[in-house]
Structure formats: C-alpha cells, structure tokens
Amino acid sequence: MTYFFILGKNPILSKAEIEAILEFLDYRFQIIDFSSNVLIVEIKNSLDIEKLNQRLGGTIKIGKILAKIDSLEVFEDKFFKLIKFGKGKIHFGFSLYGLADKINLQKYLRKLKPVAMEIKRRLREEKNLNSRWVVSKEPALSSVIVKKNQLLKYGSEICFFIKDKPSFIKASEGMEILVGQTLAVQQFEEFGARDYNRPGRDQVSGMLPPKLARIMVNLAQTKQDAKILDPFCGSGTILQEAIVLGYRNLIGSDNSDRAIEDTKKNLDWISKKFEAASSDPLTKLRVTASAVKVFKLDVKDLSSQFEPNSIEAIITEPLLGPPLSGKESQEKIKQIVKDLEKLYLSAFSEFIKVLCKGGKIVIVFPVFKFKNFTEKLNILPQIEKMGFKKENQAELIYSREKQHVWRQIFIFKK
C-alpha cells in the first residue's frame, strides 16, 4: 500500500522520525516522494495508522493513497467509487499539496469548487444524503479544521498531491495527481495540554517543546524496557513524552534544584492526568511517574553514579546558552559558543563511560542564527575521537520564526 504523511514545520526532521519508527517497527518501506510538507511511502506490510499517529511527534496527518488521476475535473466519479457513505449527513473537505516547488495551488483550489458542488448535488439526488463541504482560505485544511468539523467521523478529507509534468509533455495530457484519504490527524490538543498546562514551567531557562521531545525519543529507536537517561532533564519534557509512549526504565538528572522540582511536579501531573482519563489498567501502569528516578546530579559526575556501560540511550537537551535579546554581537555569541563547547565535551566524556556498546545519544546542539551571521558548536571531530559515530546524514533542524537559537538534533552511536 501507498501512504502519505503530512509533515510539520520542520519537514526533514519529521521525515527522519517517520523513517526511524518504520525501520524500528520492521516495516519494509520505500520513499516514493518527498516535498516541503509531504512524504509518500510505499509500505509492504499493513500499517497500523492509529498506533503510528499516536506515536509520532512531527506528523500532522496520515492517510492512504487511493488513486491517480490526470485532472481534478475527473475526480467527481472517483469520489463515489472510493468513499464509503454512512446514513447521516456527510461532511467532506479537500486539501491540495504540491509535490514540487512553485505549483500554484490556489489555481487548482478554484477548480475544485464546481466539483464539490456537483458532489453535493449527487449525494442529495442519488444517495438521498445531505452534505456539508468544509472549506478553508488555504489550499489545505489544517488538522484543527479536520478535527473540529469531524471530517474523519462523519465523512472524509480528500487530499490531492499535485506534481507538474516535465515541460516537454503537452498540457492537454493533464497533470499527475495522487488522490488520498486522511485516516488520522495529530493529537494537537494533547500536545498543547502537555506543553501549556503542566505546573512546572521555567520560561527563563526555556523549555523543550513536547513535539520535539517526542521526535527525539522516537529517533533513539529503543525498546520500551531500555534504560534511558536524560542528564539535563530541565522541566522533564523528554521523560514526560517517554512515559506517554510507554517507556518504563527512565532516569532524569540535572544540577539545578529548580529543574528537579519542576520535573517531579510535571511527571506527577502527567501521571494523574492520564490515570484519570483512562479506564485501562495497562495505561495506568504505563504512566506511573513514581517509576521514574529523578535526582540532582551534575553531568560531570555521571560516571560516579552509574555503572560503566549501563545506560542504553541518552536523550537530552543541554543548556543552549543564556537568554538573548537579538542584539548581541558576533563576538559575544562566539564566547557563548566557546563556553558551551566545554560543557558539551565534558558531558560526552561522561557519556562514553556510562553508555553501553551500541547505545545511542539523541541530543540538541544550539545554532545561533542572526541576520548577518550564524554560529555553531564545532566539536564533532572531538566527539568522534572519543568513540562515537554520528548516525544522521541529514541536517536535522528544529526552528521557529524569529528565534535566534535554532535546535540541531544529532544522533550518535557508541
């Protein structure tokens, strides 16, 4: 079967997460197409879409490719052949995505209006069904619109993936358009609640977004009983997301009293929140925060606390430097980078002692992005000399608009 994934705002990172999880779960797959917001994958074995959707952090929608057409005008008949109808009012919506750069999606969006109106007419006259066409100003419906309008419950979201044909092919021969049906959308409300409703929030030190923490846990590709350490646990976001995913052998440490207090509060909160929301005893067991060990410890002292080769994965975001105003000089940023390089190298010198052979590190490095310059930590050769191998080939960046500190995710293996 062919499946599509609508990617988040950092598509290369989202793609890496999907590939990591499909590989970890032993799916046989092949990448068919990849653009700035879409990944299309051929998967040999049957995909558990709901389970995968609950696991991923960087994917907005998941669905199945149903057909290939050469123009939007011919889709009307396909709609009635591909979609199963219930007895009540039908809700349906269309989303357009480009599989190449500079495709004018608004032009194709206008072509869909008469198609939608004809579908509504035929539903009424041929199926005796009332219907509602859900629209948006943008070419694609957001996951919020899809969920709020209950498209997956009472109807369908149809996605069109448009790819320009080469210029030497006549326009009259049509476009290459893949037609897909959305089967799951990201649980954005739950991610939001775990971000903004948790009791321990340190705005000054900065907080790792839960979606990114989820991605990092998935990139580690570790079994649920693996011993996982976050030695810069901060407010406990990585541990929190690992708990929700069902990991049972978690350890968090930090040299800050405030961080330890926030982590314990947040893990207790997430445990109670999920326990109250679930009648499933396995879920209650899965999210028991008391099973997580959290204590104060400087990263330089890891080897005094843990046995050699006893940790199977380290997933962490160390300090990314002090808060910035955006007016700092390049010299100032270079000094910050120099200080952080010392911290990171001292951490890796401890990681090599406690991490088991074949164990992985998924870690955030800061990238300082200013209008006239960019500064990064330059310590990869030293890390590799210690005995680590960098696993990721692509540059995995997590960034937000107007931020001066981007996050670059590295995966290392001992």
ABEGO torsion letter per residue (X at the ends): XBBBBBBBABAAAAAAAAAAAAAAAGBBBBBABBBAABBBBBBABBBBAAAAAAABAABABBBBBABBBABAAAAAAAAAAABBBBABBBBBBBBBBBABBGBBAAAAAAAAAAAAAAAAAAAAAAAGBBBBBBBBABABBBAAAAAAAGAAAAEBBBBBBBBBBBAABBAAAEBBBBBBBBABBBBAAAAAAAAAABABBBAAAEBBBAAAAAAAAAAAGBBAABBBBBABAEAGAAAAAAAAAGBABBBBBBABAAAAAAAAAAAAAAAAAAAAABABAAAAAAABAAABBBBBBBAAAAAAABBBGABABBBBBBBAEBBBAGABBAAAAAAAAAAAAAAAAAAAAAAAAABBBGBBBBBBBBBBBBAABBBBBBAAAAAAAAGBBBABABBBBBBBBGBABBBBBBBBBX
